[in-house]
Amino acid sequence: MTQPIDLYYWPTPNGWKITIALEEMGLPYTVHLVDIGKGDQFAPEFLRIAPNNRIPAIIDPEGPDSAPVSIFESGAILQYLARKTDMYCGDTERERIAVDQWLMWQMGGVGPMAGQNHHFIKYAPGLETPQVLPYAQDRYRNETSRLYRVLDTQLARNEYVAGDFYSIADMAIWPWAQNWKGQEQTIEDKPHFARWLDTVGARGAVRKGRAVGQELRDRKQTAEEKAEANRIMFGQTG
């Protein structure tokens, strides 16, 4: 019997990548919440698993050679899970190359750019000392738009990101891309992107993975609680 994977998680786009993958692959898992607004990511026991103090991270008790293994970085986790199950990573070497390059595209492009976009549009203006920085807002809004145009072009030729097959590349990109409104992007000029968002978002495993911990994301916070969470997350104070 397969032992559950321990998932260290908070409901963010990077966290959703892994809950979606685990649901798609049918792997049992136990969620350990890491409240990044309260500083759980700086706890010594978490840093032993994820030294960069970022979620997600996993411990697989049935790792290589049947020995436990801990992994941090969402892209590395996705690649590991795909290899472990031989699922969603492509059937040929050319397909695997395509999956890897689009996964890296997300890790190096969409994630950082959309993340900075969200920070400067949503969070920075609400800091205790508000930071409304038009240059930063425009820079990351425009770069996010450029990346989504690249994605739309790719999806004009393929059903999914890496080809005509669903893969961990889709699982990595969708959690960020589905928040296009919050990133102040347009979609009517990107029909292939819009079609893909709907197709992936309709998958049962995607809906289930996206819903993990949603009540925490929706919880009401006082102004003081928000200010303290911002201090911890953006002041990087452990």
N, C-alpha and C positions, 0 to 999 in steps of 0.2 A: 504493500500500500504506500502510495506517495505521501511523504510528509509535507505539511504545509510550508510554504515559503514565508518567512517573516518579512513583511513590507513596512518600512519606516516612511511615513507618508503624511502629507498635508494636502488638502484639495486645491491644487494649483495646476496649471497646464503641464508642468513637468511631472507632477504626481500622477495626473490622469493618464499620461503615456503608459505607466506601468500597470495601473489597475485595468486599463483597457486591454493591454497585452495579456495579462494574466487571465482575464475573462475570455478573451479570444482563444487562448491556448488551452483553456480548461484546467489550469493549474490551481490547486488549492492554495490559499494564502491567508495569513493572519495579519490584520492591520494594527500597527503600532503608531498612534498619532504623535506627530512631532509638531507642537503648536509653535509655529515660527513667530507669532505675534507675542508670545510669552518668553521666547528665548530658549525653548527646548533644544534647538539646534546647536547650542553651545554646551550642552551637558557632556561631561567627559565620556559617559557610556555611549553617546551617539557619535562623538568625534572619533571613537575607536573604530567605528564602522565607516563613517563619512568624514574624513579629516578636513574637507573643505567646508564643513558646516552647512551643507545644502541637502535638501531632500530632492529626490527619493534615494533610498538605499535598500538593499535586500540582504538577507542571510538565507542561503539555500542549504538546509541540512544535508541534502543529497547532491552535493557539488561534484566536481571532478574526482574520480577515484573513490566515489561514495563518501567523501569527506566534506564537511561544511565549508562553505566559501561565502565571504561577504563582498559585496560589490556596490560601489557608488558611481555616480554619473548616469543619467537616464539613458543616454545612447549606448553606453557599455552594457547596461542592464538589458536593454532590448536585444542587443546582439547576442548576449549570453543566453537569454531565454529562447531566442530563435534557434540557436545552435542546439540547445538542450532538447528542444521538442522537434527540431527539423521542420519548423513551420514558419511561414510568412517571411522567409528570407530569400526566396527564389529557388528554382529547381535546377538552373544551369549556372555556370560560372558567369556568363554575361548578365544573367538576371541578378545574381548576387552582387556584381559590380554596380549595377544600376541602383539596387536597394541601398548599398553602402554610400554611394555618392549623394543620394538624396537625403539619407539620414544625416550625413555630415553637413549638407546644405542647411538642414534645419538647425543642427547644433551650433553651427558657426554663423548662421544668418538670421532666420526667422525668430529663433528663440531670443538671442541677444537684442535684435533690433525691435521686435514687438515688445519685449520686456522693457526696454528703455522708453519706447513710445508710451506704454501704459504708465510708467513711473512719472514721466514729465507731464503727461496730460492729466492723470487722475490723482496721483499721490503728492507730487511736489507742491501744487497749489494749496493743498490742505495741510501742509506742515505747520507746526507752531509758528515758525517764521515763514510765511508763504513764499514759495519760489515759482513765480510765473516767468518762464524763460522761453520766449518765442523762438529764438534760434534753435534751442534743443528740441522743442516741440515740433518745429518744422522739419528739422533734420531727420528725426526718427519717424515721424509720420510719412515723410517722403520716401525714406529707405524701405519702410514696411510696404508702401505702395509698390515700389519697384520690385520687391521680392514677390509680391502677390501677382504682379504682371508676368514675371518669369514662370510662376506656377501655373497661371492660366494658359500660357503658351504651351507648356509641357502637357497639360491636361487636354488641350485641343487635339493632341496626337495619341493620347492614351487614356484608358478608362481610369486608371489609378496612377499614382505619382511615378512609380518605377516602371510601369508598363501596363499590360492588361491583366494584372494580378494584384491582389491586395497584399500589403506587406507592412513590416514594422516602420517603413518610411511614412506610410499613411498614418499609422498610429502616433508617430512622433509629431507630424505637422498639424494634424487636425485639431488637437487641443488648443494650440495657439491660434490657428486660423479661424476657428469658430467664433472667436471674440472680435471679429473684424469691426463690428459697430463700436465697441469700446476703444478700438484703436483708431477710430475716426477714418475708416476706409470706405470705399464704395464697392459695390458688387454688381451693379447692373451693367457695368462695362467689362465684367469678367465672367461671362456665362459658363465657361467650362469649370472655373473655380467654384461657382455657385452650384453647379450640378454635382460636383465632387463632394462639396460640403454636405449636401442633402443625402447623397448616397452613403457616405461613411457614417453620418450622423444617424441614419435610420437603422444601422446594425444593432442588434440586441445587445451584444457584448459591449459596444461603444456606449450605449445608453446606460448600461449597468455600471460600467467602469467610471463613467463621468459622474454618476450619482453618489459614489462613495464619499461620505463626509459632507454632502451638500448642505446639510443642516448647519454645519459649522461655518460654512461660507455665507450662509444667509442670516446668521445670528446678529442680533442688534447689539451695538456697542455704544457706550457713552462716549462723549467727547474726550474724557480723560483716558478711557481705555484705548481709543484710537491713537491719541497722542503718545501713549506709552508703547503701543505696538509699533508705531512709526519710529520712535526713538531706538527701539531694539532692532528692527529690521534695517533701517537706513542709517542709523548711527553706528551699527555693527558693534554694539556694546554687549559683551557677554556677562 
